[in-house]
Amino acid sequence: MNRTTLSLIAGVTALAAVTGFAAVSAPDPGAAEERTGAATTLPVERTGLLCPQPSTSDLAETTYTSFTPVTEGADDKGTAVLRAAAQQSVPEEDADGESEDEKDGEDGSTGENGKKDDKADKPALQLQAPGKPVAVEANAADAPALVGTADGRFASGWTAQQTTEVAAGTGRGLQGVACSAADTQFWFPGASTDDSRTDYIHLTNPDDSAAVVDIELYGKDGELETTVGEGVTVEPRSAEPLLLSTLTAEKQTDVTVHVVVRSGRVGAAVQALDDETGGDWLPASADPSGSLVLPGIPKDAKAVRLVAFTPGDADVDLKVQLASPSGLITPAGNETLHLKGGMTAGFDLGDLTRGEAGSLVLTAPNGSVPVVAAVRVLRGEEGKQESAFIPAARPLETRATALDNTAKGTTLSVTAPQGGAEIEVTASAGTKGGTPQTKTYTIKSGTTQDVEAPVPAGLKGSYALTVETRSGGPVYASRTLARTEGGVPFFTVQPLPDDRGMVAVPDASEDLSVLQK
């Protein structure tokens, strides 16, 4: 993202705001000669998340969940609030630094005599304390997209999730997506404009000014001609779902969607719905890279289809490996896959995992050509199948959290493709009760393990699973939620990206001599 360069004085002020230190005095002549210490890692003080509109089906039942892990060194005040996109606003603080949301409690708004007022600006979901998740249900087709902000003690590691069950119709099944931060570029390999699919790109603008977005589509022969994909305006504090098949007249099974924000910033996710095999959310792939990991393909997957795309003109032969419980193996018949530059390619890998946990590891020769990728996974028997998507994931560098877990039907899959690692997994208190539990696991190099995740003692409701790396790695992880409805294996898979809840702050000495000419 291009950013305007701050003036030197503004930069000093910003640093003081982060470190909590500010002073104006005559410069010490010897200060410039003092060596600064190592950077200090501190909790972030503010973060934002965006949740797309869950569904337009009258049969949809959605659960929103929000959670912040307990973080040492975090502030003792703050809020974490999700509101409907058109209603979101930043809470004002009083002279004591306490926001209106904190004073008003869970609802965030009060009327006369302190009674709750059911005005439209009340929060959809608000946390009360770190370490305990909060969940609400929205069982309506008009459930809105949500925009949220967390600050103070709630900012570091704040995570939100929406899980929707659609009983019947196009896209029936379990659809889950972790709410994400706004950005300026996204890649979505694995979308489709085929007649059997109804795929939407959801764009959410959290800001007070309009965002302008270009949507590029790439098929098997290169970029598709689009009719209205260029210069799409997303109004302030609003969400815009766009049906991909209305952006182009070409019908293609495998499409890569590239979202580029010209001005402003947005959140983006693809909702991929099929007439026969259900549907799920397709999160953005990790940035184009010569080495990709797609973690947590279910061990009972009946079919796995890989969709990959390389920007630019260079072709590449991708090396394909499966990180299994016993180590890295090469799938027979799919040792390498050829990608043509600028063209989307799809590959049927069959029942790749063969009853064992697995993660795909894709490597370009010498990492020379950047690639984006995702897999579509089918579970269940013919006629009663459900689908989910796993994009290439970013590594879990420090900590990540998965929400809306239940005592049964939750699978945590962890892979360490390059070197062994030790991780710590904490099950939070439940939304309605329970005592946190923590376990430590060792992941061998080159393997994928479905770990037996801890469950809160005396669990009531759902709970959060927080994964922290202790040594080794890099580590990649995903979480699968599964349940059976009418003989159909409903499921959804979400990769666990690092929550970026900590930031390195330089331990700089005071030297105002730089302000003198």
C-alpha positions as CSV (number, residue, x, y, z in Angstrom):
1,M,0.0,0.0,0.0
2,N,1.4,3.5,-0.9
3,R,1.5,5.8,2.1
4,T,2.2,9.5,2.2
5,T,5.5,10.1,4.0
6,L,5.0,11.7,7.4
7,S,6.9,14.8,8.4
8,L,9.7,14.2,10.9
9,I,7.8,15.9,13.7
10,A,4.7,13.8,13.0
11,G,6.9,10.7,13.1
12,V,8.3,11.5,16.5
13,T,4.7,12.2,17.8
14,A,3.5,8.8,16.4
15,L,6.4,7.0,18.0
16,A,5.6,8.6,21.3
17,A,2.0,7.6,21.0
18,V,3.0,3.9,20.5
19,T,5.6,3.7,23.3
20,G,3.7,5.9,25.7
21,F,6.6,8.3,26.1
22,A,6.8,11.9,25.0
23,A,9.0,14.7,26.2
24,V,10.1,18.1,24.9
25,S,13.4,19.3,26.2
26,A,16.8,20.6,25.1
27,P,18.7,17.8,23.3
28,D,21.4,16.0,25.2
29,P,24.7,16.3,23.2
30,G,25.7,12.8,24.1
31,A,22.4,11.2,23.2
32,A,23.3,10.7,19.6
33,E,26.3,8.5,20.6
34,E,24.2,6.2,22.8
35,R,23.3,2.8,21.2
36,T,19.7,1.9,21.2
37,G,18.5,-1.4,22.7
38,A,16.7,-4.2,21.0
39,A,13.1,-3.8,19.9
40,T,10.5,-4.5,22.5
41,T,7.5,-6.6,21.5
42,L,4.2,-5.1,22.7
43,P,0.5,-5.8,22.1
44,V,-1.2,-3.8,19.3
45,E,-3.4,-1.1,20.6
46,R,-6.1,-1.1,17.9
47,T,-7.3,-3.5,15.2
48,G,-10.3,-3.8,12.8
49,L,-12.2,-6.7,11.3
50,L,-14.8,-7.1,8.5
51,C,-17.4,-9.8,8.2
52,P,-19.2,-10.3,4.8
53,Q,-23.0,-10.7,4.5
54,P,-23.7,-14.3,5.6
55,S,-26.4,-15.4,3.2
56,T,-29.6,-14.4,1.4
57,S,-31.3,-17.7,2.0
58,D,-34.4,-17.7,4.2
59,L,-33.2,-21.1,5.5
60,A,-29.9,-19.7,6.8
61,E,-29.0,-19.8,10.4
62,T,-25.9,-17.8,11.3
63,T,-23.8,-17.6,14.5
64,Y,-21.3,-14.8,15.0
65,T,-18.6,-15.4,17.5
66,S,-16.0,-12.9,18.9
67,F,-12.9,-13.5,21.1
68,T,-9.7,-12.0,22.4
69,P,-7.1,-14.1,24.1
70,V,-5.6,-12.9,27.4
71,T,-2.4,-11.1,26.4
72,E,0.3,-10.1,28.9
73,G,1.1,-6.4,28.9
74,A,-2.2,-5.3,27.3
75,D,-4.0,-2.2,28.5
76,D,-6.6,-2.7,31.2
77,K,-9.3,-0.8,29.3
78,G,-10.8,-1.0,25.8
79,T,-13.7,-2.4,23.7
80,A,-14.3,-4.9,20.9
81,V,-17.5,-4.2,19.0
82,L,-19.0,-5.4,15.8
83,R,-21.8,-3.4,14.1
84,A,-23.8,-3.6,10.9
85,A,-21.7,-2.0,8.2
86,A,-24.1,0.9,7.5
87,Q,-24.3,1.6,11.3
88,Q,-20.7,1.2,12.4
89,S,-19.1,4.1,14.2
90,V,-16.1,4.6,16.6
91,P,-17.2,4.9,20.2
92,E,-16.4,8.3,21.8
93,E,-14.4,8.3,25.0
94,D,-15.2,10.4,28.1
95,A,-12.7,12.3,30.2
96,D,-11.8,9.1,32.0
97,G,-10.9,7.3,28.8
98,E,-14.0,5.0,29.1
99,S,-16.0,4.5,26.0
100,E,-19.8,4.7,25.8
101,D,-19.9,1.1,24.8
102,E,-18.0,0.1,28.0
103,K,-20.4,2.1,30.2
104,D,-23.5,0.9,28.5
105,G,-22.7,-2.8,28.7
106,E,-23.2,-5.5,26.1
107,D,-25.9,-3.6,24.1
108,G,-23.8,-0.4,23.8
109,S,-26.8,2.0,23.9
110,T,-29.2,3.1,26.5
111,G,-32.4,5.2,26.6
112,E,-34.1,7.1,29.3
113,N,-33.6,6.0,32.9
114,G,-30.7,3.8,31.8
115,K,-32.9,1.3,30.0
116,K,-31.7,-0.3,26.9
117,D,-32.8,1.3,23.7
118,D,-33.3,-0.9,20.6
119,K,-32.1,1.7,18.2
120,A,-30.5,0.6,15.0
121,D,-27.0,1.7,16.1
122,K,-26.6,-0.9,18.9
123,P,-23.7,-3.3,18.5
124,A,-24.4,-6.7,16.9
125,L,-21.8,-8.2,19.2
126,Q,-19.5,-6.9,22.0
127,L,-16.9,-8.6,24.1
128,Q,-17.0,-8.3,27.9
129,A,-13.6,-9.7,28.9
130,P,-10.6,-11.2,27.2
131,G,-10.4,-15.0,27.4
132,K,-14.1,-15.6,27.1
133,P,-15.9,-15.8,23.7
134,V,-19.3,-14.2,23.0
135,A,-21.7,-15.5,20.4
136,V,-25.1,-14.3,19.0
137,E,-27.4,-15.8,16.4
138,A,-28.9,-14.0,13.3
139,N,-31.4,-16.3,11.7
140,A,-32.6,-14.2,8.8
141,A,-31.8,-13.7,5.2
142,D,-31.2,-10.0,5.7
143,A,-28.4,-10.4,8.2
144,P,-25.9,-7.6,7.3
145,A,-22.2,-7.4,6.8
146,L,-20.4,-6.4,10.0
147,V,-17.6,-3.9,10.7
148,G,-15.7,-4.1,13.9
149,T,-13.0,-2.3,15.9
150,A,-11.1,-3.4,19.0
151,D,-8.8,-1.3,21.1
152,G,-6.9,-1.5,24.4
153,R,-7.0,-4.8,26.1
154,F,-9.2,-6.4,23.4
155,A,-7.0,-5.4,20.4
156,S,-4.2,-8.0,20.6
157,G,-5.3,-11.2,18.9
158,W,-9.0,-10.1,18.4
159,T,-10.7,-12.7,16.2
160,A,-14.3,-13.0,14.9
161,Q,-16.0,-15.8,13.0
162,Q,-19.4,-16.3,11.3
163,T,-20.7,-19.8,10.7
164,T,-23.9,-20.3,8.7
165,E,-25.9,-23.4,8.2
166,V,-28.2,-23.5,5.1
167,A,-30.6,-26.4,5.3
168,A,-31.4,-26.7,1.6
169,G,-31.1,-25.1,-1.8
170,T,-28.1,-23.8,-3.7
171,G,-25.1,-23.8,-1.4
172,R,-26.8,-25.9,1.3
173,G,-24.4,-27.0,4.0
174,L,-22.0,-25.4,6.5
175,Q,-20.4,-22.1,5.4
176,G,-17.7,-20.6,7.7
177,V,-15.4,-17.7,7.4
178,A,-13.1,-15.8,9.7
179,C,-13.7,-12.1,9.6
180,S,-10.6,-10.3,8.2
181,A,-8.8,-7.0,8.0
182,A,-9.2,-4.5,5.2
183,D,-6.6,-4.5,2.5
184,T,-5.9,-3.3,-1.0
185,Q,-5.3,-6.5,-3.0
186,F,-6.7,-10.0,-2.9
187,W,-6.3,-13.3,-5.0
188,F,-9.0,-15.9,-5.2
189,P,-8.1,-19.0,-7.2
190,G,-10.9,-21.6,-7.2
191,A,-13.9,-19.4,-8.1
192,S,-16.2,-20.2,-11.0
193,T,-18.7,-18.7,-13.5
194,D,-20.0,-22.2,-14.5
195,D,-23.8,-22.6,-14.8
196,S,-23.8,-24.9,-11.8
197,R,-22.1,-22.3,-9.6
198,T,-23.4,-19.1,-8.0
199,D,-20.3,-17.3,-6.9
200,Y,-20.3,-13.8,-5.3
201,I,-17.4,-11.5,-4.5
202,H,-18.2,-9.7,-1.3
203,L,-16.6,-6.3,-0.8
204,T,-16.9,-4.4,2.5
205,N,-15.8,-0.8,3.0
206,P,-15.2,0.2,6.6
207,D,-14.2,3.8,6.0
208,D,-16.0,7.2,5.7
209,S,-15.0,7.6,2.1
210,A,-15.9,5.5,-1.0
211,A,-13.5,2.8,-2.2
212,V,-12.9,2.2,-5.9
213,V,-12.1,-1.4,-6.9
214,D,-11.1,-3.2,-10.1
215,I,-12.1,-6.9,-10.4
216,E,-10.0,-9.0,-12.8
217,L,-11.0,-12.5,-13.8
218,Y,-8.6,-15.1,-15.3
219,G,-9.7,-18.3,-16.9
220,K,-8.0,-21.2,-18.7
221,D,-7.0,-19.0,-21.7
222,G,-6.0,-15.9,-19.8
223,E,-7.9,-12.8,-18.7
224,L,-11.6,-12.8,-19.3
225,E,-13.4,-9.9,-20.8
226,T,-15.5,-8.2,-18.1
227,T,-18.4,-5.8,-18.5
228,V,-18.7,-4.0,-15.2
229,G,-15.6,-5.2,-13.2
230,E,-13.6,-2.0,-13.6
231,G,-14.0,1.0,-11.3
232,V,-16.6,-0.6,-9.0
233,T,-17.5,1.9,-6.3
234,V,-18.1,0.6,-2.8
235,E,-19.9,3.3,-0.8
236,P,-18.7,4.4,2.7
237,R,-19.6,2.0,5.5
238,S,-21.3,-0.5,3.2
239,A,-21.0,-3.9,1.6
240,E,-21.3,-4.8,-2.0
241,P,-21.9,-8.5,-3.1
242,L,-21.3,-8.9,-6.9
243,L,-22.3,-12.1,-8.8
244,L,-19.3,-13.2,-10.8
245,S,-21.3,-14.5,-13.7
246,T,-22.7,-11.0,-14.3
247,L,-19.2,-9.6,-14.7
248,T,-18.4,-11.7,-17.8
249,A,-20.3,-13.6,-20.5
250,E,-17.8,-16.5,-20.4
251,K,-18.7,-19.7,-18.5
252,Q,-15.6,-21.3,-17.0
253,T,-15.2,-24.0,-14.4
254,D,-12.0,-22.6,-12.8
255,V,-11.5,-18.8,-12.4
256,T,-9.0,-16.8,-10.5
257,V,-10.4,-13.5,-9.1
258,H,-8.0,-10.6,-8.6
259,V,-9.3,-7.7,-6.5
260,V,-7.3,-4.5,-6.8
261,V,-8.3,-1.4,-4.8
262,R,-7.6,1.9,-6.6
263,S,-8.5,4.1,-3.7
264,G,-9.5,3.3,-0.1
265,R,-9.4,-0.2,1.2
266,V,-11.9,-3.1,1.5
267,G,-12.4,-6.5,3.0
268,A,-13.0,-9.2,0.4
269,A,-14.2,-12.8,0.3
270,V,-15.7,-15.1,-2.3
271,Q,-18.9,-17.1,-1.5
272,A,-18.9,-20.1,-3.7
273,L,-22.3,-21.9,-4.0
274,D,-23.1,-25.1,-6.0
275,D,-26.4,-26.5,-7.0
276,E,-25.5,-30.1,-6.1
277,T,-22.5,-30.1,-3.8
278,G,-23.2,-27.3,-1.4
279,G,-20.9,-24.4,-0.8
280,D,-18.6,-22.5,1.4
281,W,-16.5,-19.3,1.6
282,L,-13.3,-19.1,-0.3
283,P,-10.9,-16.9,1.6
284,A,-8.1,-15.0,-0.2
285,S,-4.9,-17.0,-1.0
286,A,-1.6,-16.0,0.5
287,D,0.3,-13.6,-1.7
288,P,1.9,-15.0,-4.9
289,S,4.9,-17.0,-3.9
290,G,7.2,-19.7,-5.2
291,S,6.4,-21.9,-2.2
292,L,2.9,-22.5,-1.0
293,V,1.2,-24.6,1.8
294,L,-2.5,-25.6,1.7
295,P,-3.0,-27.0,5.2
296,G,-5.6,-29.4,6.6
297,I,-7.2,-31.4,3.8
298,P,-9.7,-33.7,5.6
299,K,-8.6,-37.3,5.8
300,D,-11.9,-38.6,4.4
301,A,-11.9,-36.3,1.4
302,K,-13.6,-38.0,-1.6
303,A,-12.2,-35.6,-4.2
304,V,-9.6,-32.8,-4.2
305,R,-9.4,-30.3,-7.0
306,L,-6.4,-27.9,-7.1
307,V,-6.8,-24.6,-8.9
308,A,-3.6,-22.5,-9.4
309,F,-2.6,-19.4,-11.2
310,T,0.7,-17.6,-11.9
311,P,0.6,-13.8,-12.6
312,G,2.8,-12.7,-15.5
313,D,3.9,-14.4,-18.6
314,A,6.3,-17.1,-17.3
315,D,5.3,-20.7,-17.3
316,V,6.2,-23.0,-14.3
317,D,6.2,-26.7,-13.5
318,L,5.1,-26.9,-9.9
319,K,6.5,-29.7,-7.7
320,V,3.6,-31.3,-5.7
321,Q,4.1,-33.0,-2.3
322,L,1.7,-34.1,0.4
323,A,2.7,-33.6,4.0
324,S,1.2,-36.7,5.6
325,P,1.4,-38.0,9.2
326,S,4.6,-39.9,8.2
327,G,6.3,-37.2,6.2
328,L,6.5,-35.7,2.8
329,I,5.3,-37.9,-0.1
330,T,4.8,-37.4,-3.8
331,P,1.3,-38.2,-5.1
332,A,1.5,-40.8,-7.9
333,G,0.7,-39.3,-11.3
334,N,0.8,-35.8,-10.0
335,E,4.5,-35.3,-9.3
336,T,4.6,-32.0,-11.2
337,L,1.9,-29.7,-12.6
338,H,2.4,-27.4,-15.5
339,L,1.0,-23.8,-15.3
340,K,1.0,-21.4,-18.2
341,G,1.6,-17.8,-17.4
342,G,-1.5,-15.7,-16.8
343,M,-3.8,-18.7,-17.2
344,T,-5.8,-20.5,-14.5
345,A,-5.4,-24.3,-14.4
346,G,-7.4,-26.9,-12.5
347,F,-6.2,-30.4,-11.6
348,D,-8.2,-33.3,-10.2
349,L,-6.1,-35.0,-7.5
350,G,-8.8,-37.6,-6.5
351,D,-8.9,-39.0,-3.0
352,L,-5.5,-37.5,-2.3
353,T,-5.3,-38.1,1.5
354,R,-6.4,-41.8,1.4
355,G,-7.7,-41.8,5.0
356,E,-4.9,-39.8,6.6
357,A,-4.4,-36.1,7.5
358,G,-2.7,-34.2,4.8
359,S,-1.5,-30.8,3.5
360,L,-0.4,-29.8,0.0
361,V,3.0,-28.3,-0.5
362,L,3.6,-26.7,-3.8
363,T,7.1,-25.5,-4.9
364,A,8.3,-23.7,-8.1
365,P,11.8,-24.5,-9.2
366,N,14.1,-22.3,-7.0
367,G,11.0,-20.4,-6.0
368,S,11.4,-18.5,-9.3
369,V,7.8,-18.0,-10.3
370,P,5.1,-16.7,-7.9
371,V,1.9,-18.7,-7.7
372,V,-1.5,-18.5,-5.9
373,A,-3.6,-21.6,-5.3
374,A,-6.6,-23.2,-3.5
375,V,-8.2,-26.6,-3.4
376,R,-11.9,-27.5,-3.5
377,V,-12.6,-30.5,-1.2
378,L,-15.6,-32.8,-1.5
379,R,-16.8,-35.1,1.4
380,G,-19.6,-37.6,1.3
381,E,-21.1,-40.1,-1.1
382,E,-22.4,-39.3,-4.6
383,G,-25.6,-37.4,-4.3
384,K,-25.0,-36.4,-0.7
385,Q,-21.7,-34.4,-1.0
386,E,-20.6,-31.2,0.5
387,S,-17.8,-28.9,-0.5
388,A,-15.2,-26.6,1.2
389,F,-12.2,-24.6,0.1
390,I,-8.6,-24.4,1.4
391,P,-6.5,-21.6,0.0
392,A,-2.7,-21.3,0.3
393,A,-2.1,-20.1,3.8
394,R,0.3,-17.7,5.5
395,P,2.4,-19.2,8.3
396,L,1.4,-19.1,11.9
397,E,4.3,-17.1,13.2
398,T,3.3,-16.5,16.8
399,R,-0.4,-17.1,17.5
400,A,-3.8,-17.7,15.9
401,T,-7.3,-18.5,17.0
402,A,-10.2,-20.5,15.6
403,L,-13.8,-19.8,17.0
404,D,-17.1,-21.6,17.3
405,N,-15.6,-24.9,18.2
406,T,-17.7,-27.7,19.8
407,A,-16.8,-30.7,21.9
408,K,-17.5,-33.0,18.9
409,G,-17.0,-32.2,15.2
410,T,-13.9,-30.0,15.6
411,T,-10.6,-31.0,13.9
412,L,-7.4,-29.0,14.3
413,S,-4.8,-29.8,11.7
414,V,-1.2,-28.6,11.9
415,T,1.7,-29.0,9.5
416,A,5.4,-28.2,9.7
417,P,6.7,-28.8,6.2
418,Q,10.3,-27.5,6.7
419,G,11.3,-28.3,10.2
420,G,9.9,-29.8,13.4
421,A,8.0,-27.5,15.8
422,E,6.4,-27.4,19.2
423,I,3.0,-25.7,19.6
424,E,0.7,-24.9,22.6
425,V,-3.0,-25.1,22.1
426,T,-5.4,-23.5,24.6
427,A,-9.1,-24.1,24.8
428,S,-10.9,-21.1,26.2
429,A,-13.8,-20.9,28.5
430,G,-17.1,-21.7,26.7
431,T,-19.6,-19.0,25.7
432,K,-21.9,-20.3,28.4
433,G,-19.4,-21.8,30.8
434,G,-16.4,-24.0,31.2
435,T,-12.8,-23.9,32.4
436,P,-9.8,-23.3,30.0
437,Q,-7.5,-26.2,29.2
438,T,-4.0,-26.2,27.6
439,K,-1.9,-28.9,25.8
440,T,1.5,-28.9,24.1
441,Y,2.2,-30.9,20.9
442,T,5.3,-31.7,18.9
443,I,4.9,-31.7,15.1
444,K,7.6,-33.6,13.3
445,S,9.3,-32.0,10.2
446,G,7.5,-32.6,6.9
447,T,4.3,-34.0,8.6
448,T,0.7,-33.0,9.1
449,Q,-1.1,-34.0,12.3
450,D,-4.7,-33.9,13.3
451,V,-4.1,-33.1,16.9
452,E,-6.5,-34.1,19.7
453,A,-7.4,-30.5,20.7
454,P,-8.2,-29.8,24.3
455,V,-11.8,-29.1,25.3
456,P,-12.8,-26.9,28.3
457,A,-13.7,-28.7,31.4
458,G,-17.5,-28.4,32.0
459,L,-18.0,-26.9,28.5
460,K,-21.3,-25.1,27.8
461,G,-21.7,-23.5,24.4
462,S,-18.9,-23.1,21.9
463,Y,-15.2,-22.2,22.6
464,A,-12.1,-20.8,21.1
465,L,-8.9,-22.7,20.2
466,T,-5.7,-20.6,20.4
467,V,-2.6,-22.0,18.8
468,E,0.8,-20.6,19.7
469,T,4.2,-21.6,18.3
470,R,6.9,-22.3,21.0
471,S,9.8,-23.4,18.8
472,G,10.8,-24.5,15.3
473,G,8.6,-24.2,12.3
474,P,7.3,-22.6,10.2
475,V,3.9,-23.9,11.2
476,Y,0.7,-23.8,9.2
477,A,-2.7,-24.8,10.6
478,S,-6.4,-25.1,9.8
479,R,-9.6,-25.9,11.6
480,T,-12.5,-28.0,10.3
481,L,-16.0,-27.9,11.7
482,A,-18.3,-30.9,10.7
483,R,-21.7,-32.1,11.4
484,T,-24.1,-34.5,9.6
485,E,-27.6,-33.3,8.5
486,G,-29.9,-35.6,6.6
487,G,-27.1,-38.0,5.7
488,V,-25.0,-35.1,4.2
489,P,-21.6,-34.3,5.8
490,F,-21.8,-30.6,6.3
491,F,-18.4,-29.1,6.9
492,T,-16.2,-26.0,6.6
493,V,-12.4,-25.4,6.7
494,Q,-10.6,-22.3,7.8
495,P,-6.8,-21.8,7.6
496,L,-5.5,-20.0,10.7
497,P,-3.4,-17.0,9.8
498,D,-1.2,-15.3,12.4
499,D,-3.3,-12.8,14.4
500,R,-0.5,-10.1,14.3
501,G,-1.4,-9.2,17.8
502,M,2.1,-8.2,18.8
503,V,4.3,-5.4,17.2
504,A,8.0,-4.7,17.6
505,V,8.6,-1.2,19.0
506,P,12.2,0.1,18.8
507,D,13.8,0.9,22.1
508,A,15.0,4.3,20.9
509,S,16.9,6.9,22.9
510,E,15.8,10.5,23.1
511,D,17.6,12.6,20.5
512,L,15.8,15.8,19.5
513,S,19.0,17.2,17.9
514,V,17.7,15.8,14.6
515,L,15.1,18.6,14.7
516,Q,17.8,21.3,14.6
517,K,19.2,22.7,11.4
